[in-house]
């Protein structure tokens, strides 16, 4: 399996708990992200909640030398946005908040888009379509499917809506380490790539741009932006391949309610 670590039932239970706690962090932030607050305030709220309320560890803090507990990527920032006390959210902004959490030795990773105030039609459409792309990728996961099926589902939908798919960054295996095998591309050909087997745990995290797929990294060494300065959106979940399909380990309460309605 090229270094892929299949999780046992006991390990999966621990990772499921990390995912459940991470979903609670987003539920807390749902009531907190408003115009006028700084991206550093979002970081500090999450850190206090993870450490004090959940007795867990913000896994991103200190990883690869990163000083914060999450990434805040606003508007044309594709990913890895650095929280700042001087970056204040304003009406019409879209922001991706990307958080990792470790509990009992296992890590969960998820990100969510937030709209600040009233969004333009095109911004709202990008956010909504990127979310649909994420779920098309998730729904392609089952034993016997291939990694390429995930990327194919995402890319075909994105192109049908006129978006480009960022290729420099991808999903990844996750468990005791934040980044494990395999790499999960958000583009590709159906029926290609690694065979999916029960016990595999990885993230799916498509990044869709309104314009060109071309990106660049700013001088801080972290912040990735679109070269044409057009908007970018990203959503992310940690998922597990099960005996019969897929389980979303970082599923949020509003998503659980929606899935129950659909079934």
N, C-alpha and C positions, 0 to 999 in steps of 0.2 A: 504493500500500500504506500510505498514511497515516503515512509516516515510518518504517515497519518496514525494518530493514536486513537484507537476505538475506545470509547468510554464504556466502563462497566455500568451495571444498573446502579450500584452504590455511588459511583462517580457522577453519573448523570443526575442522581437525586441532589447531590451537593451543588452541581452547576445549575440545576433548576431553581434551587433556593437563591443563589446569587442573582439569577435572572428575575425572580419574583421581587427581590429587594430593589433591584435597579428600576423596575417598573414603578415602584413606589416613589423613587426620586423624581421621575418625570411627573407623576401625579402631583407632587408638591410644587414643582416648577410651573405646572399648568396655571396655578393661581397667582404666580409671582412675576412672570415676565411681562413688563409693561413699558410703554414709552417713558423715556427719561432715566431709566436705570442703566447702569453701566454693565458691560459684559463681565467685569471683574466681580460685580455684586452677584451675578448669576453663579459664578464660580464659588464664591464664598458661601452662598446659601446652600449649594449642593454639598460642599465639603462638610459644613456643620451637620447637615442632615445625615450624610453617610456615616460620619464618625460618631456623632453623639446619639442620634436617634436609632440608627440601624446597627451600630457596633460593627461596622464593616470598614474595608480599606478602599479608598479611591485609587484604583490600580494605575491610572495614568500618571499620577504625581510621582516624579522622579524617574519615570520610564524614559529611557534614551535622553535623560537630562532635562525633560520637560518639567516646568516648575508648578504646573497647575493641575487641577483635578478633572478638567474637561476642556473641550474645544468649543469656541463660539465663532461660527463662520457666517458672516453677515453679507447678504446681497451677492456681490460678485466673488466672494470668497468661497472657493470650492470645498476646502477642508483644512483642518489643522489651524484654524483661527485662534490666536492667542488672546485670552481675556485681558482687558485693559480698563483701568479706572477712568480713562479719558474717552473711551468709545461709548457714547450714549445712544441707546436705541431711540429711533424716532418713528413716527407714524408712517406706515407703508413699508417698513423694513421686513425682510424675511431673514430668519436666523436659524441655522442648524446648531443644535446643542448635542454634542457627542460625548458620552460618558462611559467609563468602565468602572466596574465594582468587583472587588474580590471578597469572598466570604468562605471561610473554612478551606482555603487553599485553591478555590476555583473562581475563574473570572467570567463575567458576563459583559457584553459590549453592545450598546444600542445608541441610536441617535434619532432625533425627532426634529421636524421643522416647526417653527412657530412664526405666525404672522403678527406683526405689531400694528394694532389699530386697523384701519381699512386698507386693504391691499388693492393694487391695480388688478385689472382682470387678468393680464398676462402673468403677473407674479403668482396669483392664486392658482391659475391653471397649471403653471409649472410645478408648484408645490403638490397639487392634487395628482397630477400625472406621474410625478416621481414616486409618490406613494403607491399608485397602482402598479408601477413598474416593479417596485419592491415585492409586492404580493404576487405578481406574475412569476417572479423568480422563485419565491417561496413555494408556490403551488407546483412548480416543476420538480420539486424534490420528492423522491421516493426511492426505495431500494430498487436497484437495477437501472435507474436513470443514470445519466452522465453529467459531469460538471458542465459540459458545453450546453446542455439543455437549459441550464439556468441563464447563462449569458445570452443564449439565442432568444429566449422569451423576453428578456429585458430589452435587448437591442432592437428587436423587431418592433416592439411597441413604441419605444422611444423614437425611432425613425419615422414611424407612422404618424407621430404627433409633431414632427419637425424638430426634434431635439437631437443633440449629439451626446454621446456617452464618453465620459472621461476614461481614458485607458491607462493612465499612469498609476492608478490606485485601484485596489481590489479588495474583496472580502478575503477571509483567512480562517484557518482552523484556530480554535481557542480552547483552553482548558486550564491547566495549571500555569501555562504561559499565555501571555496576551496574543502572541502571534505564533501559531503552529501551522503545520501542513494540513490541508492543501491551500494553494491560492485559488480564490474564486473570482474568475473574471466576469465582468458584466456585459460581455460581448462574446460572440463565438458561434460555432456551428452545432446544431442539434446532433446528438448521437456521437459526439466526440468527447475526449477527456476522460478523467478518472471515473470509474464505476462507483456509484454511491452505495454504501453499505450501512446497516444499522450500527449505531454507536458513533458515527461520525458527527462531530459538532463543529460548526463553522458559522461565520457571519456572511450575510448578504447585505450589501450597502451601496446600491447604485448612486452615482453622481451624474446628474443630467444638466446640461448647459442649454440655455436659450439659443446661443449662437454657436461658435466654433468649439470644438473639443479641446483646442489648444490651451494649455495652462502654463503658468510660471510661478516660481517660488520667490517671495519677497526677501528683502535683505535680512530679515530676522531669522531666516533659515527654517521657518515653520510654515508661515501663512502661504497657502496656494490660492491663486486667483485666476480668473479667466483672462486670457490675453486681450480679448475684445471688450472687456469690462461689462459684459452682459451677465444676467443673473444665472446662478447655479443653485441647485437643490440636491439634497441627499436625505435618505432615510435608511435606517439600519436596524436589523434584528439579529440576535444569535439564535440559531436553529439546530435541532438535532434530527438526524435521520433515524426513524423508528422502523419496527418490523413491518408496519403497514403504510407508512407515509412520512409525515414530518410533524415535529412539535416545535412551536415557537417558544423558546425558553424565556424571552424577554417581553412576552405579550402583555400589553397594558390593559387596564380595566375596561376602557371604552372599546377596545378592540375585542375583548372577550365578549362583551355585551352584543356587539355587532355580529360576531360569529354565531352566537346563540340565536339571534334573530333570523339569520340566514338559514339555520338548520331547523 
